[in-house]
Amino acid sequence: MRIIGIAKYTFKEASRKKIFFVVGLFFLILMVCSQFMEVISPEDRIKLMVRLSIAGMTLFGLISAVFLAATSLPKEVENKQIYTTMTKPLSRWGFLLGKAMGVISVIALLLFIMAGLCMIFAYFVEGSIGLNFFKAVMMLFFKLTLMVFITVMGTTFLSFSVSAILSLFIFFVGHMTELLEDIVKLIALRGEEIPGLWERMVRASIELFARAFPDFRVFSASDFVINQIAIPFLYMRNAFFYALIYILISFAIASLVFKHRQFT
């Protein structure tokens, strides 16, 4: 119950940070973009709407997830509230879980509102986005939930700014795993031009680097929606468990570090 209390408190604090300004900005962008949709066919309008909506939700959702998660714990330490919380019968891992749950609740609400706005705009451009769009939003929610836990992990041993930068770095590298794999293949093809030991070292380093970060392409579903292909349940299930594995790893590291952290 104390974990839920921490989550509720975090949700209220996050709501006061004017993060819902993001929703207003998102709404404004859709309004501006909709002014240019009269020159294209209704079918293309919906495709453009979906592409813009998912891109906007990803961008604003990512900024919100990283910012809220990165400021949540450091703010507790800065305001000395962490000392009061730690005196209560609440484990440190429970405290971190409550913080993460609070931020995730805000992200879920933001995605829900933005998805609703997309439905409204789709109605006015005489189209329908369908169930597939909401499946894509759920996939995005998996991705942003993972980003929250990665950022929370960073805040247990890094400052706000560094943990935020690290989280964004992981996010962008996680979308470049295909490029890293291509580099490894290129090195393998040109292996005769590179000394054997050096080639193996470079390949091993790149492969380790690529596998150390989650592959965020797993959560990509916009192509399914745009091409009107139903997102398979198996695809969503695999994405869920993929996110769960990295969430558990991130949370385990965060709990271990936070358990041994000294507050002075």
Rosetta silent file (secondary structure, phi, psi, omega in degrees, C-alpha in Angstrom):
SEQUENCE: MRIIGIAKYTFKEASRKKIFFVVGLFFLILMVCSQFMEVISPEDRIKLMVRLSIAGMTLFGLISAVFLAATSLPKEVENKQIYTTMTKPLSRWGFLLGKAMGVISVIALLLFIMAGLCMIFAYFVEGSIGLNFFKAVMMLFFKLTLMVFITVMGTTFLSFSVSAILSLFIFFVGHMTELLEDIVKLIALRGEEIPGLWERMVRASIELFARAFPDFRVFSASDFVINQIAIPFLYMRNAFFYALIYILISFAIASLVFKHRQFT
SCORE:     score description
SCORE:     0.000 S_00000001
   1 L     0.000  -34.343  179.422    0.000    0.000    0.000 S_00000001
   2 H   -67.373  -31.800  177.020    2.886    2.358    0.708 S_00000001
   3 H   -63.441  -42.540  177.951    4.159    1.753   -2.819 S_00000001
   4 H   -63.995  -37.594  177.358    0.788    2.878   -4.170 S_00000001
   5 H   -62.354  -42.711  176.644    0.971    5.934   -1.905 S_00000001
   6 H   -62.259  -40.984 -179.862    4.374    6.852   -3.348 S_00000001
   7 H   -63.538  -43.257  179.258    2.965    6.362   -6.856 S_00000001
   8 H   -64.009  -42.091  179.848   -0.010    8.652   -6.148 S_00000001
   9 H   -63.774  -43.085  179.239    2.243   11.320   -4.662 S_00000001
  10 H   -63.873  -39.668  178.651    4.578   11.140   -7.659 S_00000001
  11 H   -61.291  -44.647 -179.844    1.617   11.383  -10.035 S_00000001
  12 H   -64.966  -42.696  179.962    0.348   14.526   -8.296 S_00000001
  13 H   -64.207  -40.962 -179.761    3.796   16.118   -8.269 S_00000001
  14 H   -66.121  -36.175 -179.795    4.318   15.341  -11.944 S_00000001
  15 H   -65.750  -26.768 -179.231    0.927   16.815  -12.823 S_00000001
  16 L   -80.529   -7.670 -177.147    1.966   20.102  -11.200 S_00000001
  17 L   -86.381   16.793  178.785    4.991   20.449  -13.476 S_00000001
  18 L    57.821   29.309 -179.589    2.782   21.726  -16.290 S_00000001
  19 L   -68.523  -21.376  179.817    3.616   18.585  -18.208 S_00000001
  20 L   -74.732   -2.995  167.964    0.113   18.678  -19.654 S_00000001
  21 H   -60.228  -28.434  177.515    1.329   21.678  -21.634 S_00000001
  22 H   -58.164  -41.944 -179.404    2.668   18.894  -23.853 S_00000001
  23 H   -62.963  -43.549  178.845   -0.902   17.922  -24.708 S_00000001
  24 H   -62.014  -41.352  178.622   -1.747   21.488  -25.694 S_00000001
  25 H   -64.828  -42.562  178.372    1.333   21.711  -27.891 S_00000001
  26 H   -60.310  -43.660  178.922    0.495   18.383  -29.493 S_00000001
  27 H   -61.887  -42.522 -179.303   -3.054   19.608  -30.150 S_00000001
  28 H   -64.137  -42.108  179.917   -1.730   22.832  -31.702 S_00000001
  29 H   -62.526  -42.838  178.483    0.632   20.956  -34.015 S_00000001
  30 H   -63.024  -38.411  179.133   -2.195   18.735  -35.236 S_00000001
  31 H   -63.495  -44.375 -179.770   -4.347   21.809  -35.875 S_00000001
  32 H   -64.405  -45.720 -178.865   -1.616   23.474  -37.929 S_00000001
  33 H   -64.881  -33.797 -178.164   -0.892   20.314  -39.899 S_00000001
  34 H   -65.206  -22.526 -179.982   -4.586   19.744  -40.559 S_00000001
  35 L   -68.428  -19.713 -177.894   -4.721   23.044  -42.472 S_00000001
  36 L  -100.901    7.088 -174.447   -2.542   21.500  -45.176 S_00000001
  37 H   -91.266   -5.479 -176.666   -4.563   18.302  -45.535 S_00000001
  38 H   -74.713  -16.208 -175.419   -7.240   19.659  -47.841 S_00000001
  39 H   -90.686   -1.038 -179.078   -5.014   19.316  -50.889 S_00000001
  40 L  -120.544  166.223 -176.838   -4.611   15.529  -50.620 S_00000001
  41 L   -69.280  156.538  179.635   -7.022   12.600  -50.868 S_00000001
  42 H   -56.432  -38.700 -179.660   -8.933   11.396  -47.768 S_00000001
  43 H   -64.543  -43.444  178.773   -6.971    8.124  -47.738 S_00000001
  44 H   -69.667  -28.872  177.480   -3.646    9.949  -47.808 S_00000001
  45 H   -61.952  -45.428 -178.978   -4.893   12.335  -45.138 S_00000001
  46 H   -64.382  -41.839  179.256   -5.417    9.484  -42.704 S_00000001
  47 H   -62.332  -42.869  178.248   -1.996    8.018  -43.470 S_00000001
  48 H   -66.024  -40.567  178.441   -0.373   11.403  -42.927 S_00000001
  49 H   -59.929  -45.764 -179.441   -2.412   11.923  -39.764 S_00000001
  50 H   -64.370  -44.095 -179.397   -1.328    8.559  -38.359 S_00000001
  51 H   -62.179  -45.769  179.091    2.312    9.146  -39.239 S_00000001
  52 H   -65.783  -39.777 -177.476    2.322   12.606  -37.642 S_00000001
  53 H   -64.973  -48.554 -178.858    0.378   11.407  -34.610 S_00000001
  54 H   -65.812  -40.423  177.783    2.641    8.485  -33.811 S_00000001
  55 H   -63.390  -43.828  179.286    5.757   10.587  -34.407 S_00000001
  56 H   -65.983  -41.939  178.828    4.396   13.358  -32.179 S_00000001
  57 H   -64.921  -37.182  177.803    3.310   10.962  -29.446 S_00000001
  58 H   -65.396  -46.630 -178.291    6.726    9.315  -29.510 S_00000001
  59 H   -63.854  -54.253 -177.228    8.574   12.631  -29.283 S_00000001
  60 H   -69.166  -34.381  176.851    6.429   14.231  -26.579 S_00000001
  61 H   -66.061  -40.478  178.698    6.046   10.944  -24.720 S_00000001
  62 H   -64.306  -46.926  179.562    9.807   10.425  -24.693 S_00000001
  63 H   -59.809  -43.865 -179.518   10.492   13.949  -23.431 S_00000001
  64 H   -65.075  -45.903 -177.672    7.862   13.569  -20.714 S_00000001
  65 H   -61.630  -47.805 -177.618    9.054   10.113  -19.628 S_00000001
  66 H   -69.055  -44.946 -177.899   12.712   11.083  -19.393 S_00000001
  67 H   -63.185  -48.454 -177.897   12.120   14.496  -17.812 S_00000001
  68 H   -66.403  -43.035 -179.442    9.683   13.257  -15.157 S_00000001
  69 H   -68.626  -35.928 -177.740   11.697   10.154  -14.300 S_00000001
  70 H   -73.115  -26.510 -177.932   14.980   12.071  -14.218 S_00000001
  71 H   -95.636  -18.009 -173.382   13.668   14.767  -11.856 S_00000001
  72 H   -60.556  -57.149 -177.721   11.577   12.598   -9.539 S_00000001
  73 H   -72.065  -47.203  178.297   14.303   11.073   -7.336 S_00000001
  74 H   -56.689  -33.960  179.240   16.808   13.988   -7.402 S_00000001
  75 H   -65.917  -38.646  178.113   14.025   16.333   -6.289 S_00000001
  76 H   -61.685  -42.042 -179.337   13.326   14.114   -3.264 S_00000001
  77 H   -69.698  -43.040 -178.062   17.004   14.218   -2.299 S_00000001
  78 H   -64.208  -39.298 -178.700   17.340   17.964   -2.909 S_00000001
  79 L   -86.363    4.655  179.433   14.263   18.799   -0.813 S_00000001
  80 L    65.766   10.145  179.701   15.380   16.433    1.970 S_00000001
  81 H   -71.734  -21.140 -179.579   12.078   14.554    1.630 S_00000001
  82 H   -62.426  -32.459 -178.692   13.993   11.339    1.056 S_00000001
  83 H   -67.813  -40.197  178.089   15.031   11.286    4.717 S_00000001
  84 H   -66.665  -41.394 -178.701   11.422   11.354    5.908 S_00000001
  85 H   -65.995  -40.489 -176.714   10.411    8.672    3.439 S_00000001
  86 H   -71.453  -16.409  177.788   13.278    6.374    4.354 S_00000001
  87 L   -80.401  -13.741  179.078   12.317    6.466    8.052 S_00000001
  88 L   -83.062  157.477  178.835    8.984    4.810    7.220 S_00000001
  89 L   -70.826   70.677 -179.362    8.651    1.010    6.979 S_00000001
  90 L  -137.932  126.135  179.734    9.216    1.035    3.229 S_00000001
  91 L   -68.228  156.708 -179.132   11.977   -0.790    1.389 S_00000001
  92 H   -67.645  -36.439  177.760   14.168    1.187   -0.966 S_00000001
  93 H   -66.080  -33.597  176.760   13.164   -0.946   -3.921 S_00000001
  94 H   -66.228  -37.137  177.559    9.533   -0.255   -3.031 S_00000001
  95 H   -63.366  -46.006  178.925   10.257    3.463   -3.025 S_00000001
  96 H   -63.614  -41.274  179.925   11.807    3.256   -6.499 S_00000001
  97 H   -63.385  -41.257  177.546    8.928    1.135   -7.777 S_00000001
  98 H   -62.222  -41.868  177.831    6.407    3.652   -6.467 S_00000001
  99 H   -61.061  -46.850 -179.290    8.269    6.496   -8.174 S_00000001
 100 H   -63.473  -42.010  179.996    8.357    4.615  -11.471 S_00000001
 101 H   -63.185  -37.610  178.166    4.673    3.684  -11.232 S_00000001
 102 H   -63.672  -44.787  179.202    3.737    7.316  -10.626 S_00000001
 103 H   -65.834  -42.441  179.795    5.621    8.504  -13.702 S_00000001
 104 H   -61.571  -36.075  177.978    4.212    5.656  -15.805 S_00000001
 105 H   -62.289  -40.467  177.815    0.691    6.659  -14.739 S_00000001
 106 H   -64.944  -44.008  179.705    1.300   10.171  -16.073 S_00000001
 107 H   -61.667  -42.108  178.938    2.664    8.795  -19.351 S_00000001
 108 H   -61.274  -41.812  179.371   -0.365    6.514  -19.715 S_00000001
 109 H   -65.673  -42.398  178.795   -2.702    9.468  -19.185 S_00000001
 110 H   -61.368  -45.686  179.631   -0.816   11.607  -21.703 S_00000001
 111 H   -63.457  -39.200  179.199   -0.943    8.864  -24.343 S_00000001
 112 H   -61.787  -45.461 -179.472   -4.645    8.333  -23.679 S_00000001
 113 H   -66.404  -44.863 -178.816   -5.412   12.027  -24.155 S_00000001
 114 H   -65.483  -37.551  176.844   -3.239   12.366  -27.262 S_00000001
 115 H   -64.483  -38.150  176.706   -4.790    9.237  -28.802 S_00000001
 116 H   -63.459  -40.497  176.819   -8.216   10.732  -28.132 S_00000001
 117 H   -62.529  -37.858  178.589   -7.201   13.946  -29.890 S_00000001
 118 H   -63.792  -39.532  177.713   -6.068   11.893  -32.867 S_00000001
 119 H   -61.809  -41.882 -179.491   -9.487   10.226  -33.040 S_00000001
 120 H   -63.511  -45.178 -179.473  -11.181   13.629  -33.034 S_00000001
 121 H   -67.358  -36.661  177.585   -8.982   14.958  -35.840 S_00000001
 122 H   -62.156  -36.226  178.810   -9.464   11.759  -37.835 S_00000001
 123 H   -64.489  -41.104 -177.131  -13.209   12.291  -37.567 S_00000001
 124 H   -74.824  -21.659  175.558  -12.949   15.833  -38.942 S_00000001
 125 L   -95.449   15.139  173.909  -10.836   14.728  -41.908 S_00000001
 126 L    61.810   52.075  177.748  -13.523   12.151  -42.687 S_00000001
 127 L  -148.633 -178.596  179.351  -11.583    9.047  -41.835 S_00000001
 128 L  -139.268  135.797 -178.626  -11.094    6.399  -39.200 S_00000001
 129 L   -92.658  -21.257  171.499   -7.879    5.300  -37.508 S_00000001
 130 H    72.807  177.580 -177.116   -9.280    2.005  -36.215 S_00000001
 131 H   -66.511  -31.662 -177.767   -8.185   -0.462  -33.547 S_00000001
 132 H   -58.596  -35.173  179.346   -4.773   -0.944  -35.124 S_00000001
 133 H   -62.174  -41.253 -178.510   -3.816    2.598  -34.157 S_00000001
 134 H   -72.472  -26.772  171.819   -4.492    1.882  -30.497 S_00000001
 135 H   -65.190  -40.666  177.885   -2.395   -1.274  -30.713 S_00000001
 136 H   -64.508  -37.933  177.084    0.449    0.918  -31.953 S_00000001
 137 H   -64.497  -38.348  177.215   -0.133    3.284  -29.022 S_00000001
 138 H   -63.706  -40.056  176.599    0.088    0.303  -26.659 S_00000001
 139 H   -62.560  -39.301  177.119    3.421   -0.663  -28.251 S_00000001
 140 H   -64.824  -37.226  177.653    4.588    2.901  -27.696 S_00000001
 141 H   -62.474  -39.949  176.073    3.505    2.624  -24.069 S_00000001
 142 H   -58.724  -45.487 -178.529    5.726   -0.465  -23.672 S_00000001
 143 H   -62.478  -47.027 -177.415    8.643    1.515  -25.085 S_00000001
 144 H   -70.103  -32.747  175.328    8.104    4.557  -22.853 S_00000001
 145 H   -62.232  -42.764  176.236    7.623    2.381  -19.760 S_00000001
 146 H   -61.582  -40.853  179.113   11.019    0.849  -20.444 S_00000001
 147 H   -63.969  -35.150  177.333   12.487    4.339  -20.837 S_00000001
 148 H   -61.599  -46.726 -178.325   11.062    5.341  -17.439 S_00000001
 149 H   -68.392  -36.117  176.770   12.809    2.433  -15.714 S_00000001
 150 H   -63.789  -42.594  179.896   16.074    3.087  -17.569 S_00000001
 151 H   -67.925  -42.130  176.734   15.967    6.731  -16.492 S_00000001
 152 H   -59.761  -40.386  176.698   15.087    5.840  -12.889 S_00000001
 153 H   -58.737  -43.568 -179.648   18.062    3.484  -12.897 S_00000001
 154 H   -64.278  -35.140 -177.194   20.299    6.348  -14.006 S_00000001
 155 H   -71.188  -14.791 -179.840   19.055    8.686  -11.276 S_00000001
 156 L   -73.158  -18.266  179.685   20.187    6.277   -8.548 S_00000001
 157 L  -140.471    2.947  179.378   23.841    7.116   -9.232 S_00000001
 158 L  -128.136  162.803  176.460   23.842   10.078  -11.633 S_00000001
 159 L   -73.839  170.798 -179.349   22.643   13.666  -11.564 S_00000001
 160 H   -56.160  -51.708 -174.460   19.447   14.768  -13.283 S_00000001
 161 H   -65.591  -43.087 -178.102   21.150   16.132  -16.387 S_00000001
 162 H   -67.310  -42.666 -179.916   23.543   13.215  -16.860 S_00000001
 163 H   -65.288  -36.780  178.303   20.850   10.573  -16.346 S_00000001
 164 H   -66.393  -44.580  179.007   18.565   12.351  -18.830 S_00000001
 165 H   -63.643  -42.912  179.231   21.335   12.569  -21.442 S_00000001
 166 H   -61.813  -41.991  179.916   22.275    8.925  -20.866 S_00000001
 167 H   -63.311  -44.146  178.504   18.650    7.835  -21.274 S_00000001
 168 H   -65.158  -36.867  177.121   18.273    9.748  -24.538 S_00000001
 169 H   -61.999  -46.342  178.750   21.577    8.279  -25.739 S_00000001
 170 H   -61.500  -39.560 -179.692   20.331    4.753  -25.002 S_00000001
 171 H   -62.070  -47.555 -176.977   17.068    5.530  -26.791 S_00000001
 172 H   -72.086  -37.520  176.349   18.763    6.711  -29.975 S_00000001
 173 H   -64.762  -36.235  178.844   21.363    3.924  -29.959 S_00000001
 174 L   -63.770  -16.333  175.800   18.499    1.464  -29.486 S_00000001
 175 L   -98.957    2.161 -177.920   17.139    2.605  -32.848 S_00000001
 176 L  -114.804   13.063 -177.092   20.544    2.181  -34.533 S_00000001
 177 H   -62.200  -33.427  178.465   21.141   -1.506  -33.791 S_00000001
 178 H   -64.178  -39.577  177.390   20.538   -2.379  -37.447 S_00000001
 179 H   -63.640  -42.369  178.825   23.284    0.051  -38.462 S_00000001
 180 H   -63.959  -38.693  177.756   25.655   -1.504  -35.924 S_00000001
 181 H   -64.794  -38.304  178.212   24.832   -4.971  -37.257 S_00000001
 182 H   -65.680  -36.226  178.031   25.592   -3.783  -40.797 S_00000001
 183 H   -64.123  -41.722  178.221   28.954   -2.444  -39.619 S_00000001
 184 H   -61.695  -43.290  179.311   29.791   -5.853  -38.135 S_00000001
 185 H   -64.659  -38.952  179.292   28.852   -7.551  -41.435 S_00000001
 186 H   -64.256  -41.077  178.100   30.956   -5.050  -43.387 S_00000001
 187 H   -63.817  -38.675  179.596   33.951   -5.742  -41.170 S_00000001
 188 H   -64.994  -38.996  179.786   33.431   -9.470  -41.697 S_00000001
 189 H   -69.501  -32.228 -178.117   33.372   -9.021  -45.491 S_00000001
 190 L  -101.531   22.719 -175.566   36.530   -6.912  -45.434 S_00000001
 191 H   -59.979  -31.706 -178.392   38.232   -9.110  -42.893 S_00000001
 192 H   -68.490  -17.966 -179.594   41.114   -9.954  -45.235 S_00000001
 193 H   -92.279   -5.616 -177.715   42.075   -6.260  -45.282 S_00000001
 194 L  -120.552  135.479  177.320   42.163   -6.000  -41.486 S_00000001
 195 L   -51.331  139.738 -173.896   44.576   -7.824  -39.172 S_00000001
 196 H   -53.069  -50.869 -177.896   42.870  -10.885  -37.637 S_00000001
 197 H   -64.309  -43.223 -179.919   43.155   -9.928  -33.968 S_00000001
 198 H   -63.485  -40.754  179.213   42.115   -6.327  -34.614 S_00000001
 199 H   -61.088  -46.595 -178.899   39.122   -7.483  -36.678 S_00000001
 200 H   -64.403  -38.027  179.934   37.907   -9.808  -33.918 S_00000001
 201 H   -65.864  -44.606 -179.123   38.339   -7.114  -31.281 S_00000001
 202 H   -65.579  -45.328 -179.761   36.401   -4.523  -33.279 S_00000001
 203 H   -62.564  -43.805 -179.217   33.615   -6.960  -34.165 S_00000001
 204 H   -64.641  -38.871 -179.266   33.306   -8.185  -30.586 S_00000001
 205 H   -65.786  -44.584 -179.252   33.223   -4.617  -29.252 S_00000001
 206 H   -67.019  -41.942  179.294   30.497   -3.507  -31.665 S_00000001
 207 H   -63.253  -41.786  178.454   28.419   -6.657  -31.069 S_00000001
 208 H   -64.672  -41.364  179.623   28.692   -6.219  -27.301 S_00000001
 209 H   -62.495  -42.374 -178.355   27.770   -2.550  -27.612 S_00000001
 210 H   -67.922  -37.673 -177.148   24.718   -3.394  -29.757 S_00000001
 211 H   -82.165  -16.329  179.829   23.485   -6.133  -27.422 S_00000001
 212 H   -74.025  -21.403 -178.856   23.995   -4.079  -24.266 S_00000001
 213 L  -108.106  145.334  176.607   21.203   -1.718  -25.314 S_00000001
 214 L   -65.437  144.326  178.042   17.582   -2.671  -25.940 S_00000001
 215 L   -87.713  100.510 -175.859   16.535   -2.802  -29.576 S_00000001
 216 H   -73.913   -6.504  174.453   13.718   -0.257  -29.690 S_00000001
 217 H   -66.156  -20.759  179.047   12.803   -1.321  -33.222 S_00000001
 218 H   -58.403  -29.701 -175.240   10.938   -4.167  -31.524 S_00000001
 219 H   -94.702    3.357 -177.973    8.244   -1.663  -30.534 S_00000001
 220 L   -74.456  125.913 -178.990    7.843   -0.094  -33.983 S_00000001
 221 L  -137.585    2.868 -176.312    4.293   -0.496  -35.277 S_00000001
 222 H   -63.594  -35.537  179.981    3.638    2.607  -37.388 S_00000001
 223 H   -63.492  -37.061  177.175    4.235    0.734  -40.664 S_00000001
 224 H   -59.949  -45.846 -176.051    1.505   -1.744  -39.745 S_00000001
 225 H   -68.650  -45.962 -176.787   -0.966    1.065  -39.145 S_00000001
 226 H   -63.425  -40.210 -179.283   -0.047    3.130  -42.205 S_00000001
 227 L   -88.637    6.904  177.339   -0.233    0.115  -44.544 S_00000001
 228 L    57.159   44.010  175.581   -3.443   -1.068  -42.845 S_00000001
 229 L  -108.274  126.585 -177.903   -1.942   -4.373  -41.758 S_00000001
 230 L   -61.866  130.741  177.550   -3.295   -5.793  -38.523 S_00000001
 231 L   -72.946  117.090 -177.217   -0.660   -5.873  -35.791 S_00000001
 232 L   -63.313  145.020  177.106   -0.359   -9.558  -34.804 S_00000001
 233 H   -61.286  -37.441  179.683   -1.016  -10.448  -31.182 S_00000001
 234 H   -61.335  -37.980  178.904    2.214  -12.477  -31.203 S_00000001
 235 H   -63.422  -43.563  178.705    4.132   -9.345  -32.229 S_00000001
 236 H   -68.051  -39.999  179.926    2.658   -7.393  -29.318 S_00000001
 237 H   -63.581  -44.104  179.222    3.249  -10.247  -26.893 S_00000001
 238 H   -62.953  -39.819  178.483    6.907  -10.534  -27.896 S_00000001
 239 H   -64.710  -39.358  179.366    7.343   -6.773  -27.518 S_00000001
 240 H   -61.966  -49.401 -178.123    5.753   -6.898  -24.062 S_00000001
 241 H   -70.427  -31.290  175.351    8.050   -9.640  -22.780 S_00000001
 242 H   -62.849  -45.958  177.658   11.068   -8.014  -24.431 S_00000001
 243 H   -63.901  -40.521 -178.165   10.300   -4.795  -22.558 S_00000001
 244 H   -61.181  -40.509  179.732    9.645   -6.745  -19.355 S_00000001
 245 H   -61.030  -48.863 -179.530   13.074   -8.388  -19.465 S_00000001
 246 H   -70.046  -30.741  175.520   14.890   -5.063  -19.783 S_00000001
 247 H   -64.210  -45.312  179.773   12.607   -3.471  -17.192 S_00000001
 248 H   -63.807  -39.755  178.277   13.492   -6.184  -14.675 S_00000001
 249 H   -64.791  -47.442  179.972   17.201   -5.799  -15.443 S_00000001
 250 H   -61.618  -43.287 -177.954   17.044   -2.004  -15.103 S_00000001
 251 H   -69.409  -35.479  177.870   15.026   -2.194  -11.899 S_00000001
 252 H   -64.150  -43.991  178.213   17.348   -4.817  -10.394 S_00000001
 253 H   -64.520  -44.434  179.842   20.387   -2.612  -11.053 S_00000001
 254 H   -61.076  -43.782 -179.157   18.579    0.465   -9.721 S_00000001
 255 H   -64.922  -41.078 -179.582   17.495   -1.356   -6.554 S_00000001
 256 H   -64.780  -45.124 -179.791   20.989   -2.707   -5.919 S_00000001
 257 H   -67.169  -45.217 -177.077   22.629    0.697   -6.347 S_00000001
 258 H   -67.011  -30.001 -179.870   19.955    2.547   -4.364 S_00000001
 259 H   -63.503  -36.120 -176.428   20.142    0.010   -1.536 S_00000001
 260 L  -100.383    7.014 -179.780   23.780    0.861   -0.864 S_00000001
 261 L   -79.099  136.765  178.750   23.504    4.595   -1.509 S_00000001
 262 L  -102.052  133.796  178.407   24.276    6.857    1.434 S_00000001
 263 L  -107.450  121.451 -177.680   22.337   10.101    1.911 S_00000001
 264 L  -119.885    0.000    0.000   24.205   12.877    3.680 S_00000001
